[in-house]
Amino acid sequence: MANPMRTVSFKLPEHLDDALSDLARRRKSSRSALVREALEGLATGGRRSVTAAVDGLVSPLDGPTDLSTNPKHLAGYGK
């Protein structure tokens, strides 16, 4: 069972409210989820993975997911 959520109310300047709405739309997420994510980052000292840090900044790549298992990319390795 998930942890119950508490409702919290706070005020934002208009430009931050607009930025939050824009980011939620771009990431296809809720405003609440983004605020939780930001607060979690602050609470943990901002430590997060490199993948999480660039999420939303780069587009998915086409190609093999792991070059170390693709024989084409291993041809001639170690010779």
N, CA, C and O atoms as a Maestro MAE file, in Angstrom:
{
 s_m_m2io_version
 :::
 2.0.0
}

f_m_ct {
 s_m_title
 :::
 protein
 m_atom[316] {
  # First column is atom index #
  i_m_mmod_type
  r_m_x_coord
  r_m_y_coord
  r_m_z_coord
  i_m_residue_number
  s_m_chain_name
  s_m_pdb_residue_name
  s_m_pdb_atom_name
  i_m_atomic_number
  :::
  1 25 0.845 -1.183 0.000 1 A "MET " " N  " 7
  2 3 0.000 0.000 0.000 1 A "MET " " CA " 6
  3 2 0.888 1.243 0.000 1 A "MET " " C  " 6
  4 15 1.851 1.314 0.763 1 A "MET " " O  " 8
  5 25 0.579 2.203 -0.831 2 A "ALA " " N  " 7
  6 3 1.365 3.437 -0.938 2 A "ALA " " CA " 6
  7 2 1.169 4.300 0.304 2 A "ALA " " C  " 6
  8 15 0.145 4.234 0.984 2 A "ALA " " O  " 8
  9 25 2.182 5.103 0.570 3 A "ASN " " N  " 7
  10 3 2.073 6.040 1.692 3 A "ASN " " CA " 6
  11 2 1.003 7.074 1.389 3 A "ASN " " C  " 6
  12 15 0.939 7.590 0.273 3 A "ASN " " O  " 8
  13 25 0.159 7.384 2.371 4 A "PRO " " N  " 7
  14 3 -0.854 8.408 2.117 4 A "PRO " " CA " 6
  15 2 -0.196 9.773 1.917 4 A "PRO " " C  " 6
  16 15 0.815 10.082 2.548 4 A "PRO " " O  " 8
  17 25 -0.766 10.568 1.055 5 A "MET " " N  " 7
  18 3 -0.242 11.901 0.761 5 A "MET " " CA " 6
  19 2 -0.993 12.929 1.599 5 A "MET " " C  " 6
  20 15 -2.195 12.807 1.834 5 A "MET " " O  " 8
  21 25 -0.264 13.933 2.039 6 A "ARG " " N  " 7
  22 3 -0.871 15.075 2.722 6 A "ARG " " CA " 6
  23 2 -1.017 16.207 1.723 6 A "ARG " " C  " 6
  24 15 -0.198 16.359 0.817 6 A "ARG " " O  " 8
  25 25 -2.037 16.977 1.889 7 A "THR " " N  " 7
  26 3 -2.235 18.149 1.049 7 A "THR " " CA " 6
  27 2 -1.527 19.328 1.691 7 A "THR " " C  " 6
  28 15 -1.717 19.620 2.872 7 A "THR " " O  " 8
  29 25 -0.703 20.003 0.892 8 A "VAL " " N  " 7
  30 3 0.059 21.154 1.352 8 A "VAL " " CA " 6
  31 2 -0.254 22.316 0.420 8 A "VAL " " C  " 6
  32 15 -0.336 22.142 -0.795 8 A "VAL " " O  " 8
  33 25 -0.426 23.481 0.986 9 A "SER " " N  " 7
  34 3 -0.724 24.666 0.193 9 A "SER " " CA " 6
  35 2 0.414 25.670 0.359 9 A "SER " " C  " 6
  36 15 0.889 25.895 1.472 9 A "SER " " O  " 8
  37 25 0.852 26.273 -0.750 10 A "PHE " " N  " 7
  38 3 1.887 27.303 -0.681 10 A "PHE " " CA " 6
  39 2 1.684 28.277 -1.824 10 A "PHE " " C  " 6
  40 15 0.965 27.992 -2.781 10 A "PHE " " O  " 8
  41 25 2.320 29.419 -1.714 11 A "LYS " " N  " 7
  42 3 2.181 30.469 -2.717 11 A "LYS " " CA " 6
  43 2 3.430 30.526 -3.584 11 A "LYS " " C  " 6
  44 15 4.549 30.331 -3.108 11 A "LYS " " O  " 8
  45 25 3.214 30.797 -4.871 12 A "LEU " " N  " 7
  46 3 4.308 30.954 -5.830 12 A "LEU " " CA " 6
  47 2 4.120 32.257 -6.581 12 A "LEU " " C  " 6
  48 15 2.991 32.665 -6.855 12 A "LEU " " O  " 8
  49 25 5.235 32.917 -6.918 13 A "PRO " " N  " 7
  50 3 5.102 34.066 -7.820 13 A "PRO " " CA " 6
  51 2 4.629 33.561 -9.182 13 A "PRO " " C  " 6
  52 15 4.850 32.404 -9.540 13 A "PRO " " O  " 8
  53 25 3.984 34.432 -9.923 14 A "GLU " " N  " 7
  54 3 3.389 34.047 -11.202 14 A "GLU " " CA " 6
  55 2 4.387 33.385 -12.142 14 A "GLU " " C  " 6
  56 15 4.046 32.407 -12.809 14 A "GLU " " O  " 8
  57 25 5.621 33.900 -12.211 15 A "HIS " " N  " 7
  58 3 6.591 33.332 -13.158 15 A "HIS " " CA " 6
  59 2 6.967 31.898 -12.774 15 A "HIS " " C  " 6
  60 15 7.201 31.080 -13.663 15 A "HIS " " O  " 8
  61 25 7.033 31.569 -11.485 16 A "LEU " " N  " 7
  62 3 7.329 30.196 -11.077 16 A "LEU " " CA " 6
  63 2 6.132 29.281 -11.312 16 A "LEU " " C  " 6
  64 15 6.300 28.120 -11.687 16 A "LEU " " O  " 8
  65 25 4.947 29.791 -11.097 17 A "ASP " " N  " 7
  66 3 3.744 29.013 -11.363 17 A "ASP " " CA " 6
  67 2 3.658 28.674 -12.848 17 A "ASP " " C  " 6
  68 15 3.337 27.544 -13.215 17 A "ASP " " O  " 8
  69 25 3.945 29.659 -13.701 18 A "ASP " " N  " 7
  70 3 3.947 29.424 -15.147 18 A "ASP " " CA " 6
  71 2 5.033 28.413 -15.533 18 A "ASP " " C  " 6
  72 15 4.797 27.526 -16.353 18 A "ASP " " O  " 8
  73 25 6.211 28.553 -14.943 19 A "ALA " " N  " 7
  74 3 7.318 27.637 -15.244 19 A "ALA " " CA " 6
  75 2 6.970 26.215 -14.807 19 A "ALA " " C  " 6
  76 15 7.285 25.254 -15.510 19 A "ALA " " O  " 8
  77 25 6.327 26.080 -13.658 20 A "LEU " " N  " 7
  78 3 5.928 24.762 -13.167 20 A "LEU " " CA " 6
  79 2 4.911 24.124 -14.111 20 A "LEU " " C  " 6
  80 15 5.010 22.937 -14.422 20 A "LEU " " O  " 8
  81 25 3.947 24.899 -14.559 21 A "SER " " N  " 7
  82 3 2.942 24.386 -15.502 21 A "SER " " CA " 6
  83 2 3.583 23.980 -16.826 21 A "SER " " C  " 6
  84 15 3.256 22.927 -17.375 21 A "SER " " O  " 8
  85 25 4.490 24.801 -17.342 22 A "ASP " " N  " 7
  86 3 5.171 24.489 -18.598 22 A "ASP " " CA " 6
  87 2 5.990 23.211 -18.472 22 A "ASP " " C  " 6
  88 15 5.955 22.353 -19.355 22 A "ASP " " O  " 8
  89 25 6.723 23.086 -17.379 23 A "LEU " " N  " 7
  90 3 7.552 21.900 -17.174 23 A "LEU " " CA " 6
  91 2 6.687 20.651 -17.043 23 A "LEU " " C  " 6
  92 15 7.021 19.604 -17.595 23 A "LEU " " O  " 8
  93 25 5.585 20.756 -16.320 24 A "ALA " " N  " 7
  94 3 4.678 19.617 -16.170 24 A "ALA " " CA " 6
  95 2 4.137 19.178 -17.529 24 A "ALA " " C  " 6
  96 15 4.043 17.982 -17.806 24 A "ALA " " O  " 8
  97 25 3.790 20.128 -18.359 25 A "ARG " " N  " 7
  98 3 3.268 19.818 -19.690 25 A "ARG " " CA " 6
  99 2 4.345 19.143 -20.541 25 A "ARG " " C  " 6
  100 15 4.073 18.142 -21.205 25 A "ARG " " O  " 8
  101 25 5.572 19.688 -20.525 26 A "ARG " " N  " 7
  102 3 6.662 19.115 -21.329 26 A "ARG " " CA " 6
  103 2 7.028 17.709 -20.874 26 A "ARG " " C  " 6
  104 15 7.314 16.842 -21.701 26 A "ARG " " O  " 8
  105 25 7.021 17.480 -19.575 27 A "ARG " " N  " 7
  106 3 7.413 16.168 -19.043 27 A "ARG " " CA " 6
  107 2 6.235 15.210 -18.922 27 A "ARG " " C  " 6
  108 15 6.394 14.066 -18.497 27 A "ARG " " O  " 8
  109 25 5.043 15.692 -19.301 28 A "LYS " " N  " 7
  110 3 3.825 14.878 -19.186 28 A "LYS " " CA " 6
  111 2 3.695 14.337 -17.765 28 A "LYS " " C  " 6
  112 15 3.513 13.139 -17.547 28 A "LYS " " O  " 8
  113 25 3.791 15.239 -16.825 29 A "SER " " N  " 7
  114 3 3.744 14.911 -15.403 29 A "SER " " CA " 6
  115 2 2.778 15.875 -14.723 29 A "SER " " C  " 6
  116 15 2.312 16.842 -15.325 29 A "SER " " O  " 8
  117 25 2.493 15.595 -13.476 30 A "SER " " N  " 7
  118 3 1.638 16.532 -12.737 30 A "SER " " CA " 6
  119 2 2.511 17.574 -12.043 30 A "SER " " C  " 6
  120 15 3.694 17.345 -11.790 30 A "SER " " O  " 8
  121 25 1.916 18.700 -11.747 31 A "ARG " " N  " 7
  122 3 2.624 19.750 -11.012 31 A "ARG " " CA " 6
  123 2 3.036 19.220 -9.639 31 A "ARG " " C  " 6
  124 15 4.137 19.498 -9.165 31 A "ARG " " O  " 8
  125 25 2.153 18.462 -9.008 32 A "SER " " N  " 7
  126 3 2.452 17.906 -7.682 32 A "SER " " CA " 6
  127 2 3.658 16.973 -7.726 32 A "SER " " C  " 6
  128 15 4.516 17.021 -6.845 32 A "SER " " O  " 8
  129 25 3.722 16.125 -8.750 33 A "ALA " " N  " 7
  130 3 4.846 15.195 -8.873 33 A "ALA " " CA " 6
  131 2 6.162 15.951 -9.039 33 A "ALA " " C  " 6
  132 15 7.183 15.556 -8.476 33 A "ALA " " O  " 8
  133 25 6.141 17.032 -9.807 34 A "LEU " " N  " 7
  134 3 7.359 17.822 -10.000 34 A "LEU " " CA " 6
  135 2 7.804 18.500 -8.707 34 A "LEU " " C  " 6
  136 15 8.998 18.549 -8.410 34 A "LEU " " O  " 8
  137 25 6.858 19.017 -7.944 35 A "VAL " " N  " 7
  138 3 7.198 19.657 -6.672 35 A "VAL " " CA " 6
  139 2 7.759 18.610 -5.712 35 A "VAL " " C  " 6
  140 15 8.741 18.872 -5.018 35 A "VAL " " O  " 8
  141 25 7.136 17.414 -5.665 36 A "ARG " " N  " 7
  142 3 7.661 16.343 -4.804 36 A "ARG " " CA " 6
  143 2 9.078 15.978 -5.206 36 A "ARG " " C  " 6
  144 15 9.943 15.800 -4.348 36 A "ARG " " O  " 8
  145 25 9.327 15.864 -6.525 37 A "GLU " " N  " 7
  146 3 10.659 15.520 -7.029 37 A "GLU " " CA " 6
  147 2 11.693 16.577 -6.631 37 A "GLU " " C  " 6
  148 15 12.802 16.245 -6.212 37 A "GLU " " O  " 8
  149 25 11.320 17.842 -6.765 38 A "ALA " " N  " 7
  150 3 12.237 18.930 -6.413 38 A "ALA " " CA " 6
  151 2 12.535 18.934 -4.917 38 A "ALA " " C  " 6
  152 15 13.684 19.107 -4.512 38 A "ALA " " O  " 8
  153 25 11.509 18.745 -4.100 39 A "LEU " " N  " 7
  154 3 11.711 18.726 -2.649 39 A "LEU " " CA " 6
  155 2 12.534 17.521 -2.218 39 A "LEU " " C  " 6
  156 15 13.362 17.621 -1.313 39 A "LEU " " O  " 8
  157 25 12.307 16.389 -2.862 40 A "GLU " " N  " 7
  158 3 13.101 15.190 -2.558 40 A "GLU " " CA " 6
  159 2 14.569 15.449 -2.877 40 A "GLU " " C  " 6
  160 15 15.455 15.045 -2.123 40 A "GLU " " O  " 8
  161 25 14.824 16.125 -4.001 41 A "GLY " " N  " 7
  162 3 16.201 16.458 -4.362 41 A "GLY " " CA " 6
  163 2 16.860 17.364 -3.340 41 A "GLY " " C  " 6
  164 15 18.029 17.176 -3.000 41 A "GLY " " O  " 8
  165 25 16.121 18.341 -2.850 42 A "LEU " " N  " 7
  166 3 16.660 19.232 -1.820 42 A "LEU " " CA " 6
  167 2 16.889 18.495 -0.510 42 A "LEU " " C  " 6
  168 15 17.886 18.722 0.175 42 A "LEU " " O  " 8
  169 25 15.959 17.610 -0.166 43 A "ALA " " N  " 7
  170 3 16.055 16.878 1.098 43 A "ALA " " CA " 6
  171 2 17.226 15.906 1.106 43 A "ALA " " C  " 6
  172 15 17.777 15.616 2.168 43 A "ALA " " O  " 8
  173 25 17.616 15.398 -0.059 44 A "THR " " N  " 7
  174 3 18.732 14.454 -0.132 44 A "THR " " CA " 6
  175 2 20.027 15.151 -0.525 44 A "THR " " C  " 6
  176 15 20.996 14.494 -0.903 44 A "THR " " O  " 8
  177 25 20.047 16.450 -0.439 45 A "GLY " " N  " 7
  178 3 21.259 17.191 -0.779 45 A "GLY " " CA " 6
  179 2 21.475 17.306 -2.272 45 A "GLY " " C  " 6
  180 15 22.590 17.586 -2.713 45 A "GLY " " O  " 8
  181 25 20.430 17.096 -3.061 46 A "GLY " " N  " 7
  182 3 20.553 17.235 -4.509 46 A "GLY " " CA " 6
  183 2 21.284 16.086 -5.171 46 A "GLY " " C  " 6
  184 15 21.607 16.171 -6.356 46 A "GLY " " O  " 8
  185 25 21.557 15.011 -4.441 47 A "ARG " " N  " 7
  186 3 22.261 13.867 -5.028 47 A "ARG " " CA " 6
  187 2 21.276 13.042 -5.848 47 A "ARG " " C  " 6
  188 15 20.273 12.547 -5.334 47 A "ARG " " O  " 8
  189 25 21.584 12.908 -7.126 48 A "ARG " " N  " 7
  190 3 20.792 12.048 -7.982 48 A "ARG " " CA " 6
  191 2 21.681 11.532 -9.097 48 A "ARG " " C  " 6
  192 15 22.775 12.050 -9.319 48 A "ARG " " O  " 8
  193 25 21.223 10.534 -9.780 49 A "SER " " N  " 7
  194 3 22.034 9.914 -10.815 49 A "SER " " CA " 6
  195 2 22.202 10.847 -12.010 49 A "SER " " C  " 6
  196 15 21.422 11.779 -12.207 49 A "SER " " O  " 8
  197 25 23.222 10.579 -12.789 50 A "VAL " " N  " 7
  198 3 23.456 11.354 -14.008 50 A "VAL " " CA " 6
  199 2 22.271 11.191 -14.942 50 A "VAL " " C  " 6
  200 15 21.843 12.155 -15.577 50 A "VAL " " O  " 8
  201 25 21.739 9.986 -15.032 51 A "THR " " N  " 7
  202 3 20.588 9.740 -15.899 51 A "THR " " CA " 6
  203 2 19.405 10.594 -15.477 51 A "THR " " C  " 6
  204 15 18.728 11.182 -16.321 51 A "THR " " O  " 8
  205 25 19.153 10.665 -14.179 52 A "ALA " " N  " 7
  206 3 18.037 11.481 -13.695 52 A "ALA " " CA " 6
  207 2 18.298 12.967 -13.941 52 A "ALA " " C  " 6
  208 15 17.369 13.728 -14.211 52 A "ALA " " O  " 8
  209 25 19.558 13.373 -13.847 53 A "ALA " " N  " 7
  210 3 19.894 14.782 -14.021 53 A "ALA " " CA " 6
  211 2 19.648 15.260 -15.450 53 A "ALA " " C  " 6
  212 15 19.270 16.413 -15.655 53 A "ALA " " O  " 8
  213 25 19.856 14.398 -16.433 54 A "VAL " " N  " 7
  214 3 19.683 14.808 -17.828 54 A "VAL " " CA " 6
  215 2 18.335 14.398 -18.390 54 A "VAL " " C  " 6
  216 15 18.045 14.678 -19.553 54 A "VAL " " O  " 8
  217 25 17.505 13.741 -17.592 55 A "ASP " " N  " 7
  218 3 16.183 13.343 -18.052 55 A "ASP " " CA " 6
  219 2 15.423 14.573 -18.540 55 A "ASP " " C  " 6
  220 15 15.332 15.581 -17.838 55 A "ASP " " O  " 8
  221 25 14.896 14.479 -19.716 56 A "GLY " " N  " 7
  222 3 14.156 15.597 -20.282 56 A "GLY " " CA " 6
  223 2 15.030 16.571 -21.062 56 A "GLY " " C  " 6
  224 15 14.514 17.429 -21.779 56 A "GLY " " O  " 8
  225 25 16.355 16.446 -20.926 57 A "LEU " " N  " 7
  226 3 17.258 17.337 -21.654 57 A "LEU " " CA " 6
  227 2 17.742 16.724 -22.954 57 A "LEU " " C  " 6
  228 15 18.084 17.440 -23.895 57 A "LEU " " O  " 8
  229 25 17.771 15.405 -23.007 58 A "VAL " " N  " 7
  230 3 18.242 14.717 -24.202 58 A "VAL " " CA " 6
  231 2 17.129 13.829 -24.728 58 A "VAL " " C  " 6
  232 15 16.260 13.387 -23.977 58 A "VAL " " O  " 8
  233 25 17.168 13.577 -26.017 59 A "SER " " N  " 7
  234 3 16.164 12.697 -26.609 59 A "SER " " CA " 6
  235 2 16.671 11.268 -26.580 59 A "SER " " C  " 6
  236 15 17.879 11.040 -26.515 59 A "SER " " O  " 8
  237 25 15.765 10.303 -26.626 60 A "PRO " " N  " 7
  238 3 16.192 8.907 -26.664 60 A "PRO " " CA " 6
  239 2 17.052 8.650 -27.896 60 A "PRO " " C  " 6
  240 15 16.835 9.242 -28.954 60 A "PRO " " O  " 8
  241 25 18.013 7.775 -27.749 61 A "LEU " " N  " 7
  242 3 18.928 7.457 -28.843 61 A "LEU " " CA " 6
  243 2 18.483 6.196 -29.550 61 A "LEU " " C  " 6
  244 15 17.943 5.282 -28.927 61 A "LEU " " O  " 8
  245 25 18.709 6.145 -30.851 62 A "ASP " " N  " 7
  246 3 18.474 4.924 -31.608 62 A "ASP " " CA " 6
  247 2 19.778 4.155 -31.660 62 A "ASP " " C  " 6
  248 15 20.854 4.746 -31.765 62 A "ASP " " O  " 8
  249 25 19.683 2.849 -31.588 63 A "GLY " " N  " 7
  250 3 20.873 2.020 -31.680 63 A "GLY " " CA " 6
  251 2 20.869 0.945 -30.624 63 A "GLY " " C  " 6
  252 15 19.900 0.801 -29.878 63 A "GLY " " O  " 8
  253 25 21.956 0.185 -30.556 64 A "PRO " " N  " 7
  254 3 22.018 -0.896 -29.585 64 A "PRO " " CA " 6
  255 2 22.034 -0.336 -28.167 64 A "PRO " " C  " 6
  256 15 22.621 0.714 -27.907 64 A "PRO " " O  " 8
  257 25 21.383 -1.047 -27.259 65 A "THR " " N  " 7
  258 3 21.331 -0.568 -25.879 65 A "THR " " CA " 6
  259 2 22.628 -0.827 -25.135 65 A "THR " " C  " 6
  260 15 22.961 -0.100 -24.200 65 A "THR " " O  " 8
  261 25 23.364 -1.852 -25.536 66 A "ASP " " N  " 7
  262 3 24.608 -2.177 -24.843 66 A "ASP " " CA " 6
  263 2 25.647 -2.592 -25.872 66 A "ASP " " C  " 6
  264 15 25.586 -3.702 -26.400 66 A "ASP " " O  " 8
  265 25 26.598 -1.712 -26.163 67 A "LEU " " N  " 7
  266 3 27.603 -1.991 -27.187 67 A "LEU " " CA " 6
  267 2 28.491 -3.168 -26.830 67 A "LEU " " C  " 6
  268 15 29.056 -3.794 -27.727 67 A "LEU " " O  " 8
  269 25 28.637 -3.491 -25.541 68 A "SER " " N  " 7
  270 3 29.526 -4.580 -25.148 68 A "SER " " CA " 6
  271 2 28.991 -5.946 -25.549 68 A "SER " " C  " 6
  272 15 29.736 -6.926 -25.524 68 A "SER " " O  " 8
  273 25 27.729 -6.033 -25.914 69 A "THR " " N  " 7
  274 3 27.163 -7.321 -26.327 69 A "THR " " CA " 6
  275 2 26.900 -7.364 -27.829 69 A "THR " " C  " 6
  276 15 26.348 -8.347 -28.325 69 A "THR " " O  " 8
  277 25 27.277 -6.337 -28.550 70 A "ASN " " N  " 7
  278 3 27.042 -6.284 -29.988 70 A "ASN " " CA " 6
  279 2 28.338 -6.669 -30.716 70 A "ASN " " C  " 6
  280 15 29.308 -5.911 -30.696 70 A "ASN " " O  " 8
  281 25 28.355 -7.842 -31.355 71 A "PRO " " N  " 7
  282 3 29.588 -8.307 -32.021 71 A "PRO " " CA " 6
  283 2 30.150 -7.310 -33.039 71 A "PRO " " C  " 6
  284 15 31.365 -7.229 -33.221 71 A "PRO " " O  " 8
  285 25 29.279 -6.561 -33.695 72 A "LYS " " N  " 7
  286 3 29.737 -5.584 -34.689 72 A "LYS " " CA " 6
  287 2 30.674 -4.574 -34.034 72 A "LYS " " C  " 6
  288 15 31.673 -4.183 -34.638 72 A "LYS " " O  " 8
  289 25 30.373 -4.151 -32.829 73 A "HIS " " N  " 7
  290 3 31.177 -3.145 -32.154 73 A "HIS " " CA " 6
  291 2 32.390 -3.753 -31.427 73 A "HIS " " C  " 6
  292 15 33.276 -3.029 -30.974 73 A "HIS " " O  " 8
  293 25 32.416 -5.065 -31.326 74 A "LEU " " N  " 7
  294 3 33.559 -5.728 -30.682 74 A "LEU " " CA " 6
  295 2 34.589 -6.212 -31.690 74 A "LEU " " C  " 6
  296 15 35.660 -6.676 -31.297 74 A "LEU " " O  " 8
  297 25 34.289 -6.115 -32.978 75 A "ALA " " N  " 7
  298 3 35.211 -6.590 -34.018 75 A "ALA " " CA " 6
  299 2 36.560 -5.900 -33.879 75 A "ALA " " C  " 6
  300 15 36.644 -4.672 -33.899 75 A "ALA " " O  " 8
  301 25 37.606 -6.693 -33.740 76 A "GLY " " N  " 7
  302 3 38.963 -6.156 -33.650 76 A "GLY " " CA " 6
  303 2 39.355 -5.705 -32.261 76 A "GLY " " C  " 6
  304 15 40.484 -5.256 -32.062 76 A "GLY " " O  " 8
  305 25 38.464 -5.809 -31.300 77 A "TYR " " N  " 7
  306 3 38.789 -5.366 -29.934 77 A "TYR " " CA " 6
  307 2 39.868 -6.271 -29.342 77 A "TYR " " C  " 6
  308 15 39.765 -7.496 -29.409 77 A "TYR " " O  " 8
  309 25 40.879 -5.676 -28.777 78 A "GLY " " N  " 7
  310 3 41.958 -6.405 -28.108 78 A "GLY " " CA " 6
  311 2 43.033 -6.906 -29.031 78 A "GLY " " C  " 6
  312 15 43.920 -7.632 -28.583 78 A "GLY " " O  " 8
  313 25 43.000 -6.554 -30.309 79 A "LYS " " N  " 7
  314 3 44.028 -7.035 -31.250 79 A "LYS " " CA " 6
  315 2 45.058 -5.968 -31.484 79 A "LYS " " C  " 6
  316 15 46.004 -6.178 -32.243 79 A "LYS " " O  " 8
  :::
 }
 m_bond[315] {
  # First column is bond index #
  i_m_from
  i_m_to
  i_m_order
  :::
  1 1 2 1
  2 2 3 1
  3 3 4 2
  4 3 5 1
  5 5 6 1
  6 6 7 1
  7 7 8 2
  8 7 9 1
  9 9 10 1
  10 10 11 1
  11 11 12 2
  12 11 13 1
  13 13 14 1
  14 14 15 1
  15 15 16 2
  16 15 17 1
  17 17 18 1
  18 18 19 1
  19 19 20 2
  20 19 21 1
  21 21 22 1
  22 22 23 1
  23 23 24 2
  24 23 25 1
  25 25 26 1
  26 26 27 1
  27 27 28 2
  28 27 29 1
  29 29 30 1
  30 30 31 1
  31 31 32 2
  32 31 33 1
  33 33 34 1
  34 34 35 1
  35 35 36 2
  36 35 37 1
  37 37 38 1
  38 38 39 1
  39 39 40 2
  40 39 41 1
  41 41 42 1
  42 42 43 1
  43 43 44 2
  44 43 45 1
  45 45 46 1
  46 46 47 1
  47 47 48 2
  48 47 49 1
  49 49 50 1
  50 50 51 1
  51 51 52 2
  52 51 53 1
  53 53 54 1
  54 54 55 1
  55 55 56 2
  56 55 57 1
  57 57 58 1
  58 58 59 1
  59 59 60 2
  60 59 61 1
  61 61 62 1
  62 62 63 1
  63 63 64 2
  64 63 65 1
  65 65 66 1
  66 66 67 1
  67 67 68 2
  68 67 69 1
  69 69 70 1
  70 70 71 1
  71 71 72 2
  72 71 73 1
  73 73 74 1
  74 74 75 1
  75 75 76 2
  76 75 77 1
  77 77 78 1
  78 78 79 1
  79 79 80 2
  80 79 81 1
  81 81 82 1
  82 82 83 1
  83 83 84 2
  84 83 85 1
  85 85 86 1
  86 86 87 1
  87 87 88 2
  88 87 89 1
  89 89 90 1
  90 90 91 1
  91 91 92 2
  92 91 93 1
  93 93 94 1
  94 94 95 1
  95 95 96 2
  96 95 97 1
  97 97 98 1
  98 98 99 1
  99 99 100 2
  100 99 101 1
  101 101 102 1
  102 102 103 1
  103 103 104 2
  104 103 105 1
  105 105 106 1
  106 106 107 1
  107 107 108 2
  108 107 109 1
  109 109 110 1
  110 110 111 1
  111 111 112 2
  112 111 113 1
  113 113 114 1
  114 114 115 1
  115 115 116 2
  116 115 117 1
  117 117 118 1
  118 118 119 1
  119 119 120 2
  120 119 121 1
  121 121 122 1
  122 122 123 1
  123 123 124 2
  124 123 125 1
  125 125 126 1
  126 126 127 1
  127 127 128 2
  128 127 129 1
  129 129 130 1
  130 130 131 1
  131 131 132 2
  132 131 133 1
  133 133 134 1
  134 134 135 1
  135 135 136 2
  136 135 137 1
  137 137 138 1
  138 138 139 1
  139 139 140 2
  140 139 141 1
  141 141 142 1
  142 142 143 1
  143 143 144 2
  144 143 145 1
  145 145 146 1
  146 146 147 1
  147 147 148 2
  148 147 149 1
  149 149 150 1
  150 150 151 1
  151 151 152 2
  152 151 153 1
  153 153 154 1
  154 154 155 1
  155 155 156 2
  156 155 157 1
  157 157 158 1
  158 158 159 1
  159 159 160 2
  160 159 161 1
  161 161 162 1
  162 162 163 1
  163 163 164 2
  164 163 165 1
  165 165 166 1
  166 166 167 1
  167 167 168 2
  168 167 169 1
  169 169 170 1
  170 170 171 1
  171 171 172 2
  172 171 173 1
  173 173 174 1
  174 174 175 1
  175 175 176 2
  176 175 177 1
  177 177 178 1
  178 178 179 1
  179 179 180 2
  180 179 181 1
  181 181 182 1
  182 182 183 1
  183 183 184 2
  184 183 185 1
  185 185 186 1
  186 186 187 1
  187 187 188 2
  188 187 189 1
  189 189 190 1
  190 190 191 1
  191 191 192 2
  192 191 193 1
  193 193 194 1
  194 194 195 1
  195 195 196 2
  196 195 197 1
  197 197 198 1
  198 198 199 1
  199 199 200 2
  200 199 201 1
  201 201 202 1
  202 202 203 1
  203 203 204 2
  204 203 205 1
  205 205 206 1
  206 206 207 1
  207 207 208 2
  208 207 209 1
  209 209 210 1
  210 210 211 1
  211 211 212 2
  212 211 213 1
  213 213 214 1
  214 214 215 1
  215 215 216 2
  216 215 217 1
  217 217 218 1
  218 218 219 1
  219 219 220 2
  220 219 221 1
  221 221 222 1
  222 222 223 1
  223 223 224 2
  224 223 225 1
  225 225 226 1
  226 226 227 1
  227 227 228 2
  228 227 229 1
  229 229 230 1
  230 230 231 1
  231 231 232 2
  232 231 233 1
  233 233 234 1
  234 234 235 1
  235 235 236 2
  236 235 237 1
  237 237 238 1
  238 238 239 1
  239 239 240 2
  240 239 241 1
  241 241 242 1
  242 242 243 1
  243 243 244 2
  244 243 245 1
  245 245 246 1
  246 246 247 1
  247 247 248 2
  248 247 249 1
  249 249 250 1
  250 250 251 1
  251 251 252 2
  252 251 253 1
  253 253 254 1
  254 254 255 1
  255 255 256 2
  256 255 257 1
  257 257 258 1
  258 258 259 1
  259 259 260 2
  260 259 261 1
  261 261 262 1
  262 262 263 1
  263 263 264 2
  264 263 265 1
  265 265 266 1
  266 266 267 1
  267 267 268 2
  268 267 269 1
  269 269 270 1
  270 270 271 1
  271 271 272 2
  272 271 273 1
  273 273 274 1
  274 274 275 1
  275 275 276 2
  276 275 277 1
  277 277 278 1
  278 278 279 1
  279 279 280 2
  280 279 281 1
  281 281 282 1
  282 282 283 1
  283 283 284 2
  284 283 285 1
  285 285 286 1
  286 286 287 1
  287 287 288 2
  288 287 289 1
  289 289 290 1
  290 290 291 1
  291 291 292 2
  292 291 293 1
  293 293 294 1
  294 294 295 1
  295 295 296 2
  296 295 297 1
  297 297 298 1
  298 298 299 1
  299 299 300 2
  300 299 301 1
  301 301 302 1
  302 302 303 1
  303 303 304 2
  304 303 305 1
  305 305 306 1
  306 306 307 1
  307 307 308 2
  308 307 309 1
  309 309 310 1
  310 310 311 1
  311 311 312 2
  312 311 313 1
  313 313 314 1
  314 314 315 1
  315 315 316 2
  :::
 }
}
